[in-house]
């Protein structure tokens, strides 16, 4: 994307207070700041577009606002992060000036800014509706772990795949690389609007993977190949890892 794309891009960071494994997760302290603020800072470092944090609780709203970032309150009953970011887009940009939406999950406090920038690159192709990230699997255990989502894709270049399917199974069969899907997305605005208007699809429900809804509806998803999987904070152990990483960067 050319530099002018910055002005046409919103970086949306959804944050929910409810978390079964880590209650109050967005406000968890990491190196002196709430986790959600650390995520916003990583997005700011990426210089990819205007940052909006989409929240469902006043305490998160206040923490983000006091850190100087734009924040919008959204419906706490949304079923998915994509629904939340679509509401936030409508509130933050009612005139429809933004053409591209990058969805950075609110539990990635150590994500490299380059990964955020990489997420939007596949949208250079006007035929691509949604862009995402992937990394080649090197850990043998991950190849058979159903919690590691695999992307089955056709190579477009050394750094990009056209997604054909997403699965928790070990696929594709045979010799060759397997790819771990990273759940960071960039959408054309119209594609996001179409996506959230669709009901859950058959394969989406079977695999418990929301992105299959887009493929089943004939939308195109391309994936940029990056070097590492960002640390997602889902458990107390993950939180301690994130604290160690960011504390070492600050020292």
Buried (B, 14 or more C-beta within 10 A) or exposed (E): BEEEBBEBBBBBBBBBBEBEEBEBBBBBEBBEBBBBBBBBBBBBBBEBBBBBBBBBBEEBBEBBEEBEBBBBBBEEEBEBBBBBBBBBBEEBBEEEEBBBBBBBBBBBBBBBBEBBBBBBBBBEBEEBBBBBBBBEBEEEEBBEBEEBBBBBBEEBEEEBBBBEBBBBEBBBEEEEEBBBBBBBBBBBBEBBBBBBEEEEBEBBEEBEBBBBBBBBBEBBBBBBBBEEBBBBBBEEEBBEBBBEBBEEEEE
